Amino acid sequence: MLTLAELRETDIADVAKAFAVLNKSEQQYRRYFAEQETLSRFVLVARSDGAVAGYVTIVWHSDYAPFREAGIPEIQDFNVLPAFRRQRIGSRLMEEAERLVAKRSHVCGIGVGLHHDYGAAQRLYALRGYVPDARGITSHGRRVNWGDEVKIDDDLVLWLTKPIS
């Protein structure tokens, strides 16, 4: 049975332990919880038969200037553990995140890495109707311009949006 619930402080150790395999730290989830307490972020945790399976966060005021200036909330740090992939858990997390965003905005934003490790996410976002925001890509938060040389890493990002109702 799949359950989706807001991150509670008592969940932090379980989530950190489950995602240690993906080099995620307990400190990260403590920060997320603190941001959730100040209403700047919302964290949704998925459990399959009680085991942590994935999570997604929503940042209400994005660091990406075009989203922030347009008031577009950003889905951020979306993860499903490898053992739980291809079971619609990611789709359920995204559906609920989009439902929550729709209460505040008619548009949802998300950034996706360009490295091949993000291939499944790139495909999922396209299938869910996300399209590039037509501003190109960023590297470490800065726009990449013609002729720039950049390092291919987790911070080379294409920004996408989706109209939601």
N, C-alpha and C positions, 0 to 999 in steps of 0.2 A: 504494500500500500504506500502510495506517495503522499507526503504531506509537505505543504509550503507554509512557512511561518516566519515572522519577523525575528531577526537575530535577538536573542536574549543574552544577558551577561553570562548565564550558566552554560550557554552553547559554545562560548569562545574556545575553551580547551578542546572540545570534540572537533570543532571545525579546523582548528590549527593542526591537530594530530592527523586528521584525514588528509589535509592538503599539504602536509610537510613533504610528501612525495613530489609536489610541484614547487618546492622551495618557497612556500608561503610561511610566514612567521606568525606566532601568536601575537606579537606586537602589532602587526598589521590589523588583525581582527579586533584588538583592543582599541586601536585608533578608529576603526570603522564604527565600533559600538559607541565610542565617545562622540563621533560626528553624528551618529543617529540620535543620540540624546540631545544634541543641539539642533536637530532637525535640518542639518545640511546634507545628510545622506540617509538613505533607507537601505537596509540589507535584508534580503529575502533568502532563507535557507531551505533547501530541499532535502528531505529525508526519505529514503526508501526502506520500508520495514524498520524504521528507527535509526538506520545508519545514515550518516551524512553523505549525501550524493552530489550536492552542488550548491551554488549560491549565485546571486547576482546583486549588484548594488545600483542604486539610482542616486546620482549627484544632482541636486536641485539647481545649483548654480555652477555650471561647468567652468573649468579652467580654460577651455578652448574659447577664445574671444568671440568668434561668430555665434556660437551657441549661447554664450552668456549674454551677449548684447541683444539677441533675439528672444531671450527668455526660454530657451529650449533646454529642458532637462536632459541629462546624458546618462544612458545606461553604461555602466562601467564595471570592469573586473567581473566578467561573466565566466563562470567555470563549472564544469561537470567532470567529476573524476572519471578516468578512463574505464573503469569497471562498470560504470553506469551509463555510458554513452550509448546512443542508438536505441534508447528506451523512451523517448519523448520527454525526458526530464528537462532537457534544455529548452524545448519548445514550451513546456508548461511554465518554466521560470520566465521566459521571455513574454509569454501571454500575460502573466500576472504583472510583470514589470510595466508592460505597455498599458495595462488597465489602470495601474496606479498613476502613471504619467498622464494619461488621458483626463484625469481629474483636475490637472493643472495646466495642460497645454494641448494644442491641436497637432503638435509635432514632437517627435521623439528623436533624439540624436544618439549616435554611437560612433566610437572610433574603432577601427580594426587594423591590427598589425599587418604589414605586407610580407612578412617572412612566411615561408611555407608551413611553419607550425600553426599558423592561423588559417590554413586552408579550409578546415571544417567550419570555422566561424564565418569566414568570408562567404561560403556557400549558404550557410544558414541565414545570414542576414539578407542576402540577395533573394532567397526563396521567401523570406518574410516581408519583402517589399521595400527594403532599405536601398536607397540610391545615393551615390556620391553627392556631396553638397556643392560641387562645382568650384571648389576653392583649392583643389590639388591636394598635396600631401604635406605633412609636417614631420619634422625630425626634432625630437626633444622640445616640442612645443613651438618650434619656429617653422614658418612656411619654407618649403624647398622650392627654389627658383631654378630656372633654366641654367645649366652649367654647374650648379652646386654639386659637390661630392658629399655623400652621406654614408654613414655606416648602417648596414642592414642589421637592425636589432629590434627589440620590443618597442622602441620609441619611434619607429618609422611607421606613420599612421595615415590611413585614408579615412576621412570623416564622412559619415553617412547620415541621412535623415529619412524619416518615414512619417507621412501624415497619419494621424490616428484620430479616432472619434470617441 
